[in-house]
Amino acid sequence: MVYTGALQRDYERLNMMTLQEFLEKQFDENLMLAVLSGQRSKEKEAPSKVRIRQIELKGSVCYQASSTVGTKVLHSNYSREEVIAYVEQSLQEGGFSQLQVQGRCKDGSVLVSKKGKVTVKVKEHQAKEPVQILAHNRVKQYILKEGTPVPFLVDLGVMNKEGKIHRPAYDKFKQINRFLEFIEDILPALSREREVTILDFGCGKSYLTFAMYYYLKELKKYDVHIIGLDLKEDVIRKCNGLAEKYGYEKLHFLCGDIAEYEGVQKVDMVVTLHACDKATDYALAKAVEWDAQVILSVPCCQHELNDQIQNKLLSPVLKYGLLKERMSALLTDGIRAELLESKGYSTQILEFIDMEHTPKNLLIRAVKTDRPRSGEALKEMTDAIHGHLTLENFSIRMDLMRRREYENHNKIFEKVFNTSDRVCNGSSGNCFSHEQ
């Protein structure tokens, strides 16, 4: 933009101010967000980034600085004078080299060179909507609300009898609610006209299994039958005891292997969370075999492809073990999603919980559509990387079995009608030629 006359003088004036003047003008009631970055300190506990915004605390407005240290975020609250002093010190004493500020009427930036030279730039713009100052103690609207006691959450140590969440269990509380949000999204795919059967493979301590039953049965009034399956007998005994205690008549837990379970003929929804390596493939294959309407899967420990993957083009990258492992994990889940697409599912890969809590944070959500997609492009890719999953083998086997069933059915059909050239209606004596 070219400035002339008075505009040019105003522009020059704005960009010739000192750091102190800049901070005094930017940190006012019109501040929307300020970010300190370009961290220079080599100390382990030094923050890599600091985000500053206005909040309401005990009826007064203050400035909250959220400092990112490794995977943690630490919060500090300052008055206007304190935050200006903090930011000025952070820039002048070598902690950070950059400051970006967003305001209602103007944006600004500060760059500090290695020699300590400070460059200040300000750009005015059309006024935005008034700044929304959020309350410090604002409450996220969870499906299961804090302050409302839920029996199984009390017994499982997530909350106390008054409904207050135990601090060490808060991440678990958020995880449960996040999972229920996924359940809420797929409710249209579950029938209200009949009993809905849900199978949870590898249910473990069953936090999410109990949450799923409570949400669907108690809150949403669905007629559900939920079966939790795990290999640990002591865990299964405890979970069955809790289900009986709460009067959850259609929630049962069984000890068994994913690959060998044959206890039901029809399943509406399959859940598999952190089933390790090929166990996820067994669970997905079972879900497809049952023609499940919904599949929710959080894979874990995807090793199978890592042992197979080969590609000349990617070889400069694949030689790094850590990168190969991560690429293999992502490709594994992508292939699984595409295989489900080829079986007539609409599939998404979503973030389950924040990466800071666990790296196993991807959820595959598949909803039956009966519109299968061609798997030719996927086959071309898996052939190129020399990697094939157990699920792919199951998929091929199921296709062959269904094809054989179809062919056998046709053979029986033809045999019945070719046994005689004429079929008679016995009581009337009327006969009809098959050729007719």
LUMMI-434482 format. One record per residue (C-alpha): x, y, z. Coordinates in steps of 0.02 Angstrom, whole numbers, plus 50000, padded with zeros to 5 digits. Layout:
REM residues N
XYZ ...
END
This chain:
REM residues 436
500005000050000 500645017449955 500335031150083 500305049950040 500195066050138 499475064850314 499235045850298 501085043650263 501545054050416 500345044050525 501065027750459 502845033350495 502365039450667 501555022850711 503075013150656 504385024050740 503725021850917 504755013551052 504374996151120 503665003951278 502515015351178 501965000851068 501484990051218 500575004351303 499515007151147 499184988751108 498824981751281 497164990151315 495324985351313 495434982251124 496744968451136 496124952251058 497684941351062 499554943251085 500814929351050 502644928751104 503674916750998 505434913850931 506054906951096 507944908851117 508274901651288 509014884151293 508374880751468 507284865051478 505864873751571 505844889151459 504174891251366 504184889451176 502674900851155 501574912251260 499794917151213 499034932251302 497194936851306 495994946451415 494914936851541 493714941151678 494294935551850 493284939152007 492364953251922 493914961951856 494774961351687 496554954651684 497774947251559 498064928551556 499714922051488 499654903751431 501434897251419 501814881351321 503194871351406 503464854651318 501744846451317 501094856851462 500194873651461 500444884451614 499334899451655 499794915851741 498674930951769 499304949051763 498654966651781 498904978351632 500504985851706 501174968651750 500864961051578 501694975751490 503224973751602 503224954851574 503154956251384 504464970051378 505644959751486 505334944051381 505844953251223 507284963751289 508154950351392 508254937751251 506844925851299 505854928851139 506234937150973 504454940150908 502814947550966 501224947250862 499724957250923 497934956950858 496824971350910 495084977350871 495704992450772 497534988550737 498764974350727 500604975350769 502224965750773 503904966850858 505504958750793 507094958350896 508714954450804 510144944250878 511044960750910 509554967351006 508854979250874 506974981450898 505854983750746 504064988950779 502684988750648 500864993750666 499464991650540 497774999750569 496204991650496 494334993150500 493644990550675 493104972750713 491734967250830 492004972351013 493184960951107 492304946651196 493094944651367 492844926951428 492614922051609 494094912851681 492994899551758 491864896751607 491184879051606 491254867951452 489574860051417 489964841551434 488684827951399 489034820851572 489074836451679 490224839951823 489224842151982 487954828751935 488454812152016 488484797151898 488574780651995 489814771451885 490974786651877 490964787252067 491394768752082 492724769851947 493564784252040 493224798051914 492104808752027 491594809352210 489844806752279 489454825352255 489904824452071 491554833852085 492894827151967 494464820552051 495924830851982 496984815651927 495454808851834 494994824751740 495804819051578 494804802851591 493214813051618 493564823351461 493974807451363 492304799551413 491334815051360 492294816251196 491844798151160 490004801751195 490074816151071 490544803450937 489094792450993 487924807450983 488444810550802 487964792950746 486284791650835 485304793250670 486104776750613 485404767150764 483624760450761 482314765950888 481094752550831 482014737450902 483404731951017 485114738450963 486584726650992 488284734551026 489904725051047 491424732851133 493014723051095 494434724951219 493344734451343 494634734051486 494004742951643 492504748351537 492424766951578 491794770251403 490674754751398 489724760251553 489654778151486 488954771851321 487584761551408 487144775751527 487034788351386 486034777651264 484904768751389 484674781151531 484824797951442 484264794451263 483074779951303 483694768051168 483344749451187 485144743351189 486044727251227 487894730351253 489204716551268 490964720351329 492324708051281 494054706651359 495364693551401 495594698251586 494454687551694 494634698051852 494154713951757 492654705251679 492044699251851 492174716851922 491264724751775 489844711951784 489694715451970 489544734151939 488254731651799 487204720951917 487394733952056 486714747951944 485304737351875 485994737951698 485064722451640 485644723151460 487484726551493 488544710751501 490404707251503 491214691451434 492964684551436 493544680351261 494614683451108 494094695550972 494544683650831 493554668950900 491984677050968 490394669650892 489114674051026 487944684250916 487284683250739 486914701750711 487784717250781 487244735250751 488794744150816 490574738350850 491744748050963 493584744050977 494714755751075 496594753051082 496514735151018 498354731650986 499044729150810 498104715350715 496734714350849 496004730050771 495944721150602 495044706150679 493774717850758 493474727650597 493314711450498 492024705050622 491064721450609 490984720250419 490494701850429 489044706550545 488564720750427 488674732850575 487884749850545 489204759150645 491054755850683 492074766250806 493894761150816 495424768950900 496884758550834 498464755450933 500224748950901 500134747350712 501664736150682 501124725250537 501454737350395 503084743250473 503824725850445 503304725550262 503404742950189 504644744850045 504714758149913 506204763949811 505534781649795 505274783049984 506874774050034 507844790050081 506514793350214 506104775450264 507904772750322 507484783050477 506664770750595 505594783150690 504914791050531 504584773950455 503624768750611 502534784350611 502224783750424 501744765450438 500504769250579 499654783050479 499624772650319 498904757850416 497424767850477 497174775850307 497144758650223 495904752350354 494764767150320 494844764450132 494494745750150 492934750150249 492454762250111 492594748049986 491354738150093 490024751650085 490474762550234 490634781450243 492244783250341 493094797550434 494734798450531 494544810350678 495554816250826 494954807050980 495844816651118 497274829251124 498974822851068 499724828651234 498764814851325 499204800451208 499934798451033 498604785050999 497314798450968 496514794450799 494764787250787 494064778550633 492184781650622 491254771750491 489384772250454 488554759750336 487904767150173 487814751850058 488744761749925 490404752549909 491854761649827 493104753849710 494684747949794 495774748049638 496734763949684 497044757149858 497694740649789 498864750049673 499554759649822 499774744449936 500634735149795 501814749949771 502354749949954 502354730749965 501214731750116 499614721950147 498614721250307 497734706950392 496104716450366 496434716550178 496644697650181 495024695950279 494164707150153 494724696350006 494224680550099 492484687450139 492234692349957 492714674849901 491564666850030 490094677649977 490464674049794 490494655349829 488874656649928 488084665649782 488714652749657 488134638249767 486434646449786 486284647949597 486794629849573 485474623949696 484194635349613 484594628449441 484574610549504 482824612649579 482114619349418 483024607449303 482484591749396 480864591449298 480264600549146 478564602449224 477974609049393 476224603949448 474954612249561 474434596349650 472664599749709 472004606649546 472974595649431 473544610749332 475284609149263 476474622449206 477974620149094 479584627749162 479874635148989 478244644749005 
END
